[in-house]
Amino acid sequence: MCGTRKSQSDKEHRRGASVEFTQPDPELPGEWKMMEATGPCRISIITKKQQLSAGSTRYITSVWVISDDRGVRMQQKRMCQ
């Protein structure tokens, strides 16, 4: 669910010990396993507000993960109108 935001761009930064993702387990069809994407990292949540030409508003929230050694950079994005 999308909510209202106070400014054009809100940012929040946190530290993470590790970040994982899921991938299908080839040995067990229909099952998933957790894989480590990175160890120590910075996690940022960024929300941007866009005014569309039709007069409506769209919010885009991105979660960024950047490893301490900068070898891994990941983004997850969600758009709401």
Contacts in CASP RR format, 6 or more apart in sequence:
PFRMAT RR
TARGET T0000
AUTHOR 0000-0000-0000
METHOD contacts of the structure
MODEL  1
MCGTRKSQSDKEHRRGASVEFTQPDPELPGEWKMMEATGPCRISIITKKQ
QLSAGSTRYITSVWVISDDRGVRMQQKRMCQ
2 59 0 8 1.000
2 80 0 8 1.000
2 81 0 8 1.000
3 59 0 8 1.000
3 80 0 8 1.000
5 47 0 8 1.000
5 49 0 8 1.000
5 59 0 8 1.000
7 49 0 8 1.000
8 48 0 8 1.000
8 49 0 8 1.000
9 46 0 8 1.000
9 47 0 8 1.000
9 48 0 8 1.000
9 49 0 8 1.000
10 46 0 8 1.000
10 47 0 8 1.000
11 44 0 8 1.000
11 45 0 8 1.000
11 46 0 8 1.000
12 44 0 8 1.000
12 45 0 8 1.000
13 42 0 8 1.000
13 43 0 8 1.000
13 44 0 8 1.000
14 42 0 8 1.000
14 43 0 8 1.000
14 44 0 8 1.000
14 45 0 8 1.000
15 40 0 8 1.000
15 41 0 8 1.000
15 42 0 8 1.000
15 43 0 8 1.000
16 39 0 8 1.000
16 40 0 8 1.000
16 41 0 8 1.000
16 42 0 8 1.000
16 43 0 8 1.000
17 39 0 8 1.000
17 40 0 8 1.000
18 36 0 8 1.000
18 37 0 8 1.000
18 38 0 8 1.000
18 39 0 8 1.000
18 40 0 8 1.000
18 41 0 8 1.000
19 36 0 8 1.000
19 37 0 8 1.000
19 38 0 8 1.000
19 39 0 8 1.000
19 41 0 8 1.000
19 43 0 8 1.000
19 65 0 8 1.000
19 74 0 8 1.000
20 34 0 8 1.000
20 35 0 8 1.000
20 36 0 8 1.000
20 37 0 8 1.000
21 34 0 8 1.000
21 35 0 8 1.000
21 37 0 8 1.000
22 32 0 8 1.000
22 33 0 8 1.000
22 34 0 8 1.000
22 35 0 8 1.000
23 32 0 8 1.000
23 33 0 8 1.000
23 35 0 8 1.000
24 30 0 8 1.000
24 31 0 8 1.000
24 32 0 8 1.000
24 33 0 8 1.000
25 31 0 8 1.000
25 32 0 8 1.000
25 33 0 8 1.000
37 65 0 8 1.000
37 72 0 8 1.000
37 74 0 8 1.000
38 65 0 8 1.000
38 67 0 8 1.000
38 71 0 8 1.000
38 72 0 8 1.000
38 74 0 8 1.000
39 67 0 8 1.000
39 68 0 8 1.000
40 67 0 8 1.000
40 68 0 8 1.000
41 65 0 8 1.000
41 66 0 8 1.000
41 67 0 8 1.000
41 68 0 8 1.000
41 72 0 8 1.000
42 65 0 8 1.000
42 66 0 8 1.000
42 68 0 8 1.000
43 63 0 8 1.000
43 64 0 8 1.000
43 65 0 8 1.000
44 63 0 8 1.000
44 64 0 8 1.000
44 66 0 8 1.000
45 61 0 8 1.000
45 62 0 8 1.000
45 63 0 8 1.000
45 64 0 8 1.000
46 61 0 8 1.000
46 62 0 8 1.000
46 63 0 8 1.000
46 64 0 8 1.000
47 59 0 8 1.000
47 60 0 8 1.000
47 61 0 8 1.000
47 62 0 8 1.000
48 59 0 8 1.000
48 60 0 8 1.000
48 61 0 8 1.000
48 62 0 8 1.000
49 57 0 8 1.000
49 58 0 8 1.000
49 59 0 8 1.000
50 57 0 8 1.000
50 58 0 8 1.000
50 59 0 8 1.000
50 60 0 8 1.000
51 57 0 8 1.000
52 58 0 8 1.000
52 81 0 8 1.000
56 81 0 8 1.000
57 81 0 8 1.000
58 79 0 8 1.000
58 80 0 8 1.000
58 81 0 8 1.000
59 79 0 8 1.000
59 80 0 8 1.000
59 81 0 8 1.000
60 77 0 8 1.000
60 78 0 8 1.000
60 79 0 8 1.000
60 80 0 8 1.000
61 77 0 8 1.000
61 78 0 8 1.000
61 80 0 8 1.000
62 75 0 8 1.000
62 76 0 8 1.000
62 77 0 8 1.000
62 78 0 8 1.000
63 75 0 8 1.000
63 76 0 8 1.000
63 77 0 8 1.000
64 73 0 8 1.000
64 74 0 8 1.000
64 75 0 8 1.000
65 72 0 8 1.000
65 73 0 8 1.000
65 74 0 8 1.000
65 75 0 8 1.000
66 72 0 8 1.000
66 73 0 8 1.000
67 73 0 8 1.000
END
